[in-house]
Amino acid sequence: MLASKILAKEQKQATMIEKTILGNGLTVITEQMNHVRSASVGIWVRSGSRHESEELNGISHFIEHTLFKGTGRRNARQIAVESDAIGGNVDAFTSREVASYYVKVLDEHLPRAFDLLSDIVTGPLFENEELDRERNVVLEEIKMVEDTPDDFVHEVFVANFWPEHPLGRSILGTPETLSTFDHDRVESYFKDVYGPSNLVVTGAGNLEHAAFVDMVSTHMGTMSMGGAGRLANAPAYQPRRKAINKDLEQAHLIIGARCPSALSEDRYSVNVLNVILGGGMSSRLFQKIREERGLAYSVHSGINSYSDAGYLSVYAAASPEHIEEVIHLTVEEFGKLKSEETCEQEVQRAKDQLKVSVMLGLESTSARMSNLARQEIFFGRQFTLDEILNRIGSVTAQDVQRLACDVFLEDQLAITALGSLAESSLDGITLER
């Protein structure tokens, strides 16, 4: 076993982060938090929907669903009953770059919880009867997204922003690809991806590293080698405009532009920029579009970033007749951030807001467990809280303006709108100031 240790003191609570790599390549990381009585554990996969071929689009998410439908030791009902019995909620998610299976329980129930969690991830049966049943569930999930305008408009935006690239495809897949996911295809993909070198096990809470490693080794240490990371190429973006006519009371709008990736040295600066633009009630867009003009109930900006790409987007829901005005007001704020250096007070307020968000976001054992995994998968190292806060604190007004000039290029803005709109409704809108 290879082991490393990081010691950190945060918020007057002693925490200890330790890492061990088992002989079969499985990475195990823990953060010991003696002041709590809970523990969270997750099994993370270094693969998501962006690593799928077009004909396999949606298979990572489908596997996430079907792992709960029976193993060699437990059927689907037994998995559900045992999850409830330990007082935890065994759950999972699939994103574009990772998948995760996790549970939070009282520390005394951790061995039992991990026995269940590891069985789900290492021993699925993928019986065709269960696959057919779960295929219908995922089809209903796809319909639910299509019936939820604020979700659907984001799906359409991404598909047009990164066309012909896995990052632009739906994590859920399509009815056509789902219809091909039989036992042989699902099991083959699972065996190719779910190998120990492609997995990270993280735990946080009232636990001890050596005992945790022994527990993981007992359940997963005999997994055969395999599961090499999948190659992924960076996407090329397109500043497309897309209007979709749908009978809705409001029109749902996305304006987006490429921004630094999750691994970029500019990731802290672009997050400060995002807070200033549309990250809260005091943000420029909220104040201008909602408070001053009363054009929208919901308006905000956000960042979606991945290992080699990212985009910053503004979302607003407004009456169709107000969409053009909302677009112009948004682009006007982009221009101000480019041409005028943001005052120090506004930058400091944004940095403080971001720091609070980071600190509050790491208060629970489940958040700490997730943070361990993400930092290992994307950076191969652990950043201390002080290090992150110092990096946020070092962002300057000049950094914010430089990023605004890089991100908000009028001829590179992509726009998607959904509602009672003509398909040509965005074509005549000029974005130059």
C-alpha positions in Angstrom: 0.0 0.0 0.0 1.1 3.6 -0.7 0.0 6.1 1.9 0.2 9.8 2.4 -1.0 12.1 5.2 -2.2 15.7 5.3 -2.7 17.5 8.6 -4.9 20.6 8.8 -6.6 22.7 11.4 -9.8 24.4 10.3 -12.3 26.4 12.3 -10.6 25.2 15.5 -11.6 21.6 14.7 -8.7 19.2 14.1 -9.1 17.2 10.9 -6.8 14.7 9.3 -6.7 13.7 5.6 -5.0 10.5 4.7 -4.6 8.6 1.4 -3.8 5.0 0.6 -3.5 3.2 -2.7 -4.3 -0.5 -2.5 -2.2 -3.0 -4.4 -4.9 -3.3 -7.1 -4.8 0.4 -7.8 -7.9 1.4 -5.8 -7.5 4.9 -4.1 -8.8 5.3 -0.6 -8.9 8.8 1.1 -10.4 9.7 4.5 -10.9 12.8 6.5 -11.1 12.1 10.2 -13.6 14.4 12.1 -13.7 13.4 15.7 -16.2 16.1 16.7 -19.1 14.4 14.8 -21.0 11.1 15.3 -21.7 10.5 11.6 -19.7 9.2 8.7 -20.2 9.5 4.9 -18.6 7.2 2.4 -18.7 7.3 -1.4 -17.4 5.1 -4.2 -16.5 7.4 -7.1 -15.9 6.5 -10.8 -13.5 8.5 -12.9 -15.9 8.4 -15.8 -19.1 10.0 -16.9 -21.3 10.7 -19.9 -18.5 12.7 -21.7 -16.5 9.4 -22.0 -19.3 7.6 -23.9 -19.4 7.1 -27.7 -22.5 8.5 -29.5 -24.1 5.1 -29.7 -23.6 4.5 -26.0 -24.9 7.9 -24.9 -26.6 7.5 -21.6 -25.1 4.2 -20.6 -23.2 5.6 -17.5 -26.4 7.0 -16.1 -28.3 3.8 -17.0 -25.7 1.7 -15.1 -26.1 4.0 -12.1 -29.8 3.1 -12.1 -29.4 -0.6 -12.6 -26.7 -1.2 -10.0 -29.5 -0.9 -7.4 -31.6 -3.6 -9.1 -29.9 -6.7 -7.7 -26.5 -8.3 -7.0 -25.4 -11.9 -6.3 -26.2 -11.3 -2.6 -29.2 -9.0 -2.6 -32.2 -8.4 -4.8 -33.6 -4.9 -5.4 -36.0 -5.0 -2.4 -33.4 -6.2 0.0 -31.1 -3.3 -1.1 -33.9 -0.8 -0.4 -34.9 -2.4 2.9 -31.3 -2.6 4.2 -30.7 1.0 3.2 -33.6 2.1 5.3 -32.7 -0.1 8.2 -29.3 1.5 8.7 -31.0 4.9 8.7 -29.0 6.1 5.8 -30.0 6.9 2.2 -27.9 5.0 -0.3 -27.9 7.2 -3.4 -26.1 7.9 -6.6 -25.6 10.4 -9.4 -24.0 10.6 -12.8 -22.4 13.7 -14.2 -20.5 14.4 -17.4 -17.2 13.5 -15.8 -17.8 11.3 -12.8 -20.3 8.9 -11.2 -20.8 8.5 -7.5 -22.5 6.0 -5.1 -22.7 7.3 -1.5 -24.3 7.0 1.9 -24.3 8.9 5.2 -24.9 7.0 8.4 -24.2 7.0 12.2 -20.5 6.1 12.6 -21.6 2.8 14.3 -23.3 1.7 11.1 -20.4 2.4 8.7 -19.2 -1.2 8.3 -22.8 -2.4 7.5 -23.3 0.6 5.1 -20.1 -0.1 3.2 -20.9 -3.8 2.9 -24.1 -2.7 1.1 -22.5 0.0 -1.0 -19.6 -2.1 -2.2 -21.9 -5.0 -3.0 -24.0 -2.7 -5.2 -20.9 -1.4 -7.1 -19.0 -4.7 -7.4 -21.6 -7.4 -7.8 -24.5 -6.3 -10.1 -26.4 -8.9 -12.1 -27.9 -6.8 -14.9 -30.8 -9.1 -15.4 -32.7 -8.3 -18.6 -36.0 -8.1 -16.8 -34.7 -5.5 -14.4 -33.0 -3.6 -17.3 -36.3 -3.4 -19.2 -38.1 -2.1 -16.1 -35.4 0.5 -15.4 -35.3 1.6 -19.0 -38.9 2.7 -18.7 -38.0 4.7 -15.5 -35.2 6.5 -17.4 -37.6 7.2 -20.3 -39.9 8.9 -17.8 -37.0 10.9 -16.4 -36.3 12.2 -20.0 -39.9 13.2 -20.3 -39.8 15.0 -17.0 -36.8 17.1 -18.2 -38.7 18.0 -21.4 -41.7 19.0 -19.3 -39.5 21.3 -17.0 -38.7 24.4 -19.0 -35.8 25.7 -16.9 -34.1 22.2 -17.2 -34.9 21.7 -20.9 -33.6 25.1 -22.0 -30.3 24.2 -20.4 -30.2 20.9 -22.3 -30.9 22.6 -25.6 -28.3 25.3 -24.9 -25.5 22.8 -24.2 -26.4 20.7 -27.2 -26.0 23.8 -29.4 -23.0 25.2 -27.5 -20.9 22.0 -27.9 -22.5 20.3 -30.9 -21.2 16.9 -32.0 -19.3 16.5 -28.7 -20.1 14.2 -25.7 -20.2 17.3 -23.4 -23.1 18.6 -25.5 -25.2 15.4 -25.2 -27.7 14.6 -22.5 -26.4 12.6 -19.5 -29.7 10.7 -19.7 -29.2 9.5 -23.3 -32.0 9.2 -25.8 -34.9 6.7 -26.3 -32.9 5.3 -29.3 -29.7 4.6 -27.4 -31.5 3.3 -24.3 -33.3 0.7 -26.4 -29.9 -0.9 -27.2 -28.8 -1.4 -23.6 -29.2 -5.1 -23.0 -27.4 -7.3 -20.6 -24.3 -7.9 -22.8 -23.8 -4.3 -23.7 -24.3 -3.0 -20.2 -22.1 -5.7 -18.5 -19.3 -5.1 -21.1 -19.2 -1.3 -20.4 -19.4 -1.9 -16.7 -16.4 -4.3 -16.7 -14.5 -1.9 -18.9 -15.0 1.1 -16.6 -15.6 -0.1 -13.0 -12.1 -1.4 -12.4 -10.1 -0.5 -9.2 -7.7 1.9 -10.9 -10.7 3.9 -12.1 -12.4 4.1 -8.7 -11.8 6.3 -5.7 -13.3 5.5 -2.2 -13.6 8.4 0.1 -14.8 8.6 3.7 -15.3 11.6 6.1 -16.5 11.7 9.7 -15.9 9.9 12.9 -13.6 7.2 11.5 -10.0 6.0 11.6 -8.0 5.7 8.4 -6.3 2.4 9.0 -9.6 0.7 10.0 -11.4 2.3 7.0 -8.7 1.0 4.6 -9.0 -2.5 6.1 -12.7 -2.4 5.6 -12.4 -1.2 2.0 -9.6 -3.8 1.3 -11.8 -6.6 2.7 -14.7 -5.8 0.3 -12.8 -4.4 -2.8 -9.1 -5.3 -2.4 -9.5 -8.5 -4.4 -11.0 -6.7 -7.4 -9.0 -7.5 -10.5 -6.9 -4.8 -12.1 -8.5 -2.8 -14.9 -10.7 0.2 -15.5 -8.2 2.5 -17.1 -9.2 6.1 -17.5 -11.0 6.9 -20.7 -9.6 9.5 -23.2 -11.5 12.7 -23.7 -10.9 15.5 -26.2 -11.7 19.1 -25.5 -14.8 20.5 -27.2 -15.1 23.3 -29.7 -17.9 25.7 -28.9 -20.3 27.4 -31.2 -22.0 30.8 -30.5 -25.3 29.6 -31.9 -28.8 31.2 -31.4 -31.7 28.9 -31.0 -35.3 29.7 -30.3 -37.8 26.9 -29.6 -41.5 27.7 -29.8 -43.5 26.1 -27.0 -46.8 27.1 -25.4 -45.6 28.6 -22.1 -46.6 31.6 -20.0 -43.0 32.7 -19.7 -40.0 32.5 -22.0 -36.9 30.9 -20.6 -33.6 32.4 -21.7 -30.0 31.3 -21.6 -27.1 33.6 -22.7 -23.7 31.9 -22.4 -20.0 32.1 -23.3 -17.0 29.9 -22.9 -15.0 30.4 -19.6 -12.0 28.9 -18.0 -12.1 25.2 -17.1 -12.3 23.7 -13.6 -8.5 23.2 -13.6 -7.6 26.7 -14.9 -5.6 29.0 -12.7 -8.3 31.6 -13.4 -11.1 29.4 -11.8 -11.2 31.6 -8.7 -11.3 34.9 -10.7 -14.1 33.7 -12.9 -16.1 32.6 -9.9 -15.7 36.1 -8.4 -16.8 37.6 -11.7 -19.9 35.3 -11.7 -20.9 36.4 -8.2 -20.7 40.1 -9.2 -22.7 39.5 -12.4 -25.5 37.3 -11.2 -24.6 35.4 -8.1 -27.1 36.8 -5.6 -29.6 39.4 -4.7 -27.0 42.2 -4.7 -25.6 41.1 -8.1 -25.8 43.4 -11.1 -28.3 41.4 -13.1 -30.7 40.8 -10.2 -30.7 44.5 -9.3 -31.0 45.8 -12.9 -33.4 43.3 -14.4 -35.6 42.3 -11.5 -35.4 45.1 -8.9 -35.1 48.2 -11.2 -37.0 47.1 -14.2 -39.3 44.3 -12.9 -38.8 42.3 -16.0 -38.2 38.8 -14.5 -38.9 37.0 -11.3 -35.9 34.7 -11.7 -32.5 35.9 -13.1 -29.1 34.6 -12.2 -25.8 33.5 -13.6 -23.8 30.4 -13.1 -20.7 28.5 -14.1 -20.5 24.9 -15.5 -16.9 23.9 -15.7 -15.1 20.6 -16.6 -11.6 19.4 -16.7 -10.8 21.1 -20.1 -13.7 23.4 -20.8 -16.4 25.5 -19.3 -19.2 28.1 -19.8 -20.6 31.0 -17.9 -24.4 31.4 -18.5 -27.1 33.8 -17.6 -30.6 32.4 -17.0 -33.8 34.5 -16.9 -37.5 33.7 -17.1 -39.6 36.6 -18.4 -42.6 37.3 -20.6 -41.9 36.7 -24.3 -42.3 40.4 -25.1 -39.5 41.3 -22.6 -36.9 38.8 -23.8 -35.2 41.2 -26.2 -34.9 43.8 -23.5 -33.5 41.3 -21.0 -30.9 40.3 -23.6 -29.8 43.9 -24.2 -29.6 44.7 -20.5 -27.5 41.5 -19.9 -25.1 42.4 -22.7 -24.9 45.9 -21.4 -23.7 44.6 -18.0 -21.2 42.4 -19.8 -19.9 45.6 -21.5 -19.6 47.5 -18.2 -17.6 44.7 -16.6 -15.2 44.9 -19.6 -14.8 48.6 -19.9 -15.0 49.7 -16.3 -12.8 48.4 -13.5 -15.1 47.0 -10.7 -14.8 49.0 -7.5 -12.8 47.3 -4.7 -15.9 47.2 -2.4 -17.9 45.2 -4.9 -15.0 42.8 -5.5 -14.5 42.3 -1.8 -18.2 41.7 -1.3 -18.2 39.1 -4.0 -15.1 37.4 -2.5 -16.7 37.3 1.0 -19.8 35.8 -0.5 -17.8 33.2 -2.3 -15.8 32.4 0.9 -18.9 31.9 3.0 -20.4 29.6 0.3 -17.2 27.5 0.3 -17.1 27.3 4.1 -20.7 26.5 4.6 -20.6 24.0 1.8 -18.0 22.0 3.8 -19.8 21.7 7.1 -21.3 18.2 6.7 -19.5 14.9 6.5 -21.1 14.2 3.1 -19.8 17.5 1.7 -16.3 16.7 3.0 -16.5 13.2 1.5 -17.4 14.6 -1.9 -14.7 17.3 -1.7 -12.1 14.6 -1.1 -13.1 12.7 -4.2 -13.4 15.7 -6.5 -10.0 17.1 -5.6 -8.4 13.7 -6.0 -10.1 13.0 -9.4 -9.5 16.5 -10.9 -6.3 17.7 -9.3 -4.6 14.6 -7.8 -4.1 16.4 -4.6 -6.0 17.9 -1.6 -6.3 21.7 -1.2 -6.8 22.9 2.4 -9.6 25.3 3.2 -7.1 28.0 4.0 -5.4 27.5 0.6 -8.7 27.9 -1.2 -9.8 31.0 0.9 -6.4 32.6 0.2 -6.7 32.0 -3.5 -10.2 33.6 -3.5 -8.8 36.5 -1.4 -6.0 37.1 -3.9 -8.4 37.9 -6.8 -8.2 41.6 -7.8 -10.4 44.0 -9.7 -7.9 43.8 -12.5 -8.4 40.0 -12.6 -12.2 40.4 -12.8 -11.9 42.9 -15.7 -9.4 40.8 -17.6 -11.7 37.7 -17.3 -14.7 39.8 -18.4 -12.8 40.9 -21.5 -11.8 37.3 -22.3 -15.3 35.8 -21.7 -17.8 38.4 -22.9 -17.1 38.7 -26.6 -20.2 39.9 -28.3 -19.7 37.8 -31.4 -19.1 34.7 -29.3 -22.2 34.8 -27.2 -24.6 31.8 -27.5 -28.4 32.3 -26.9 -31.2 29.8 -26.4 -34.8 30.8 -25.7 -37.8 28.6 -25.1 -41.4 29.8 -25.1 -44.0 31.4 -27.2 -41.5 32.7 -29.6 -41.0 32.6 -33.4 -38.0 30.5 -34.4 -36.5 33.6 -36.0 -37.1 35.8 -33.0 -33.4 35.9 -32.0 -32.0 36.5 -35.4 -32.5 40.2 -35.6 -31.1 41.1 -32.2 -27.8 42.9 -32.3 -25.5 42.4 -29.4 -23.0 45.2 -30.0 -23.1 48.1 -27.6 
